Amino acid sequence: MKDLKYLQLFDAYGPLLTGHQRELCELYYMCDLSLTEIAEQKGVSKQSVSDALAKSRALLDAYEAKLRHVAVTREADLALSAMLTRVQRALEAFARAHPEHTEEIETILSLMRLETEHCAVITTRSDGGEPD
């Protein structure tokens, strides 16, 4: 992916772009086509594709500056991840202290695991201690 930031902004604000801008962004960010490939496909100059993408990026940045949807979602994701990590650690500590409940704790922990190999839990630490 060329630029994760703009892919995230495009996911959030793509419908606010014109059809032409959306199409160019999809070709560039999602199909991973080069400026030259897009220009050839659309029958326009490479410079016009570059200018249209620059304008689209500026619009996406402006939408995010005003609406902050991507930033708020990212902050919520981090907060949820940190909370789940704290719950997981508490359950693991409880299982160590109360081995008679290990099976039930494992069942609970298995319900908290994501069903994909490509996901990771991200936590933040404010003081080097426990996650926030």
N, C-alpha and C positions, 0 to 999 in steps of 0.2 A: 504494500500500500504506500502510495506516495506521501500522504500526509494524513495521519489519523485525526488530527484536530479538525481539518476541513471535512473529513468524512463524517465525523460526529456532528459537526455543525450542519452539514448537508442533510443528514438524517433528521435533524430537528427542524430545520427551517427550509429545506428544499421546496416544499409546496409554496413558499412565498416568492420563489424565483419565477421568472418567466419560463415558458415551455422551452425556449431555445437555451436559456441558461441551465435549466435542469438537465436537458439532454447532453450538453457539453460536459457538465459536472459528472454525470453518470458515466459517460465515455472515458473521461479522464481519471476519476477517482475509483469508480467501481469496475470498469472494464480494463483499467490500467493501460489505456492507449496513449501513445505519445502525442504531442501537439501536431507533429507532421502527419501521423496516421489519422487523427481527427480531421485535420484540414483537408486531406485527400478524400476522406469519406464524405465530408460535407460540401466539398467543392468550393472551399474558401481558402484564404491565405492563412499561413501559420500564425502570422501576427494578429489577425482578427480573432483566432481561437485564443491566443495568449491574452489579448485585451479583454475578451468576454469572460475568460476564467478569472482574470484579475478583478474585474468588476463584480463578478459573482462572489469571490472571496471577500471583497470589501463589504458587500451587502450582508453576507453571512456573519462577518465580524460585527457589523453594526447591529444586526438583529440580536446577537448574543450579548453585546454591550448593554442593550436596552432591556432585554427579556431575561437573560441569565438562565435559561432553561438547562443548558448543558452543564453549567457550573453547579447549579443547585442539584441536579441529578447526580453528578459526580460526588458532591458532598454527602448526599443522602446515601449513596452506595457505600462510601467509606465509613459512614457512621453505622450503617447496618452490618457491614463486615466486621467492624470493631466489636459491636455488640455480640454478634454470633461467636466471635473468637473468645470473648469473655465467658459466655455461656458454656461453650465447649470446654474451656479450661476448668470452670467450676464443676461441671459434670464429671470430668476426668478426675479431679481432686476428690469429689464425693465418692466415686467408684473405688478409688484407692483407700479411702477411709472406711468405706462400707462395702467390702467385697461381696457380701450377701446380695447386693443390688446390682452387681456388675452386668448381668444379663439385661435388666431393664434399662440401665444406663446405655449399654451398647445399642439397644433398640432405638432409644432417643437420639443418640449420636448418628446412627445410620439415617434417620429421618432428616437430619440437618445437612448431610453430605449432598453436594451437587451431583447430578447424574451425568456430568460430562468431564472428560479428562482435561479439557482446555480451560477450565475456570480455576481461578486462584483466589484465595482469601487474602485481602490486603488489610493490614492494620496500621494504625499510626500510633506513635508514642510521643507523648508531650515531654516527658522527662527521662526517657530511657528506662522507665519502669513498665508497669502494666499498660496495655493499649488504652487509648482514650475511651 
